[in-house]
Amino acid sequence: MAETYKFLPEKKVLKQGFYLTDENEKIVYEAKMLKQPLFGAMEFEFVNHITNKTTPHKVGKTVTSEISGGIADVFSTKSRFKLDGVNVWDYLHEQGIRIDSHLSGGKLGMTYNVTLKGQPLATIASSTPKGKAIVTSAFVYDVTAEEKDLDLAFLCTFAIARTDQTFYR
């Protein structure tokens, strides 16, 4: 059965880590930044606290480019980073992941429907932390997924949070 988790950035300004909490605010998944070299990829450790599985990843700097030329400028941003030396979107597509995004109904923000080989995997929606203004809620998402799918659901949310791309296909 799917549960909804809260995806949040690490509170330390210089760290670029993220974590996922359950309804009791217990951390169930996290991406801990271990090294942030001046040049080259950052070293992260992705930790699934439910399965006790830890996976190291090298995460490159985010690169964003805009295609200009008309009304659709807001929809023509390409943003990416390398995960273990591969464009993160290519990596996810190779796994069978597809992300369909749309504006959230009735509130500011986006909703991302994630599928794995055509089957629903997760829903990721812009969120606001308890007691915080919308302005401070960058990188905060509600992630609805089954516990068995948390590795890919977390990675998709991490990719969305680290990039400036609004619409995915």
N, C-alpha and C positions, 0 to 999 in steps of 0.2 A: 504494500500500500504506500502511495506517495505521501511524503511529508513536506512541509514548507520550512526552509531554513533561511537564516539571515546571513548574507554575504557582506562583510565589512572590511575596510582597510585597517592595517595596523596603525595604532595611534602614534607611533614614533615618526616624526616628520621625515627623517632621512631614510627610514626603512620603506620599502615598497612592497611589503608583504600584505597578505589578505587572509581572512579566516572565515569559516562558516560555523554558525551556531545553531543549535536546535531550539525548540520552544522554551527550554529552561535556561537559555543563554550559555549552555555548555559548548565549548569548542569541539566540533566533530571532525573538522578538516582545516588544514592551513597550508599556506605557502610561505615558508620562512626564508627570507633572504639571508644568505650566509656571507656572501662577498659581493661588494660593489666596486669592481675595479674602474679606474679612470678610463681605460680603453678595454674593449671587449665585452663579452657577455657577463651578466650577473649570475652568481650561483645561487640557486634556490633548492630548497628541500620541500617537496610536497608530502604532507603527512596525513594519512587517513587514520584518525584516532579510533574508528570503529573496527577496522581490520588490522590495525597496527602496521600498516604497510607504508614504507617511506620510499619515495622515488626522487632521485636527484635530477634537476633540469638546469640547463643553461638558457637564460632568457636575455635576448638582445634588447637594445634600445628601441623604443617605438619610433617608427618612421611614418609620417603622414604627408600625403600629397593631395592637392586639390586640383580637379579638372575644372577650369573656368569656361564660361561661355553661355550664360543664360540663366533663366529662371530656375533650372534644376541644380544650380550650384550647391545648394544645401544637401542634395542627395548624391553628389559626385565626389565625396571624400573617400580616399583609399588610405587605410591606416593598418599597419601591421608591425609585427616584431618577429624575430626568429626564436624558435623554441628548439633547442638542441641542433641549431644550424639550419633549420627548415622554416620557411614562412609558416606562421602559426595556422593560417587559414588553409594552406595546402596540407599541413599535418592533420588538421581536423577532418578535412575532406577525404584524405586517404583512409581515415578510420571509419568512414561512412557517415560522418556527421553533416547535417544540413541545418542551417539556422534561418528561419523566416521571421522577419521583424515587422512590427507595426506600432503606430502610436497607441498608447494605452487609452482606453475609453474613459472619458470623464476626468482625467487627471493628467498633469504634466508628466511625461516620461514615456518609456518604451517598454514593449513586451516582446520577448524573443521566444519563439516556439522551436525547440531543438528536437530533431529526429535522428535516429541512428538506423541506417539502412531502411528508411521509410517508416520506422516505428517510433511513436512518441518516446522521448527520453526525459525531457525536462521542460519546464516553463520558467523563464527568468524575467522578472519584472522590476523596473526601477522602483525604489522604495525610499522611505524616509526613516532614519533611526528614531527611536522613542524620544520624544521631547526636543527634537531638533527641527530647524527650519529647512525647507527644501533646498536652499542655497548650500547648506553644509552637507547635503546627502550625496555628493558625487561618489561614485563607486559603491553605493549601497544598493543591494538587490535582494528581492525575495526569490529564492530558488526552490521550486517544487519538483521533487524527484524521488524515486525509490532509493532506499539505502544502497542497494546493489549497483546503482548507476552514479553514485557520488563522484567517482574518479573523473569520468568524462563530463558530468554536469559542472563540477568545480572548474575543470580546465576551460570549458566554454565560457563560464562566467569570468574567470581570470582574463581570458582573451578579450572579452567585451569590455571589461573594466580598464584594461591597459591600453586600449586603442580609442581613437576618436571617430571611428566609423559608426554611423548611426544605423544604416540599413544594410542588412546582409541578405544574401540569397544563396 
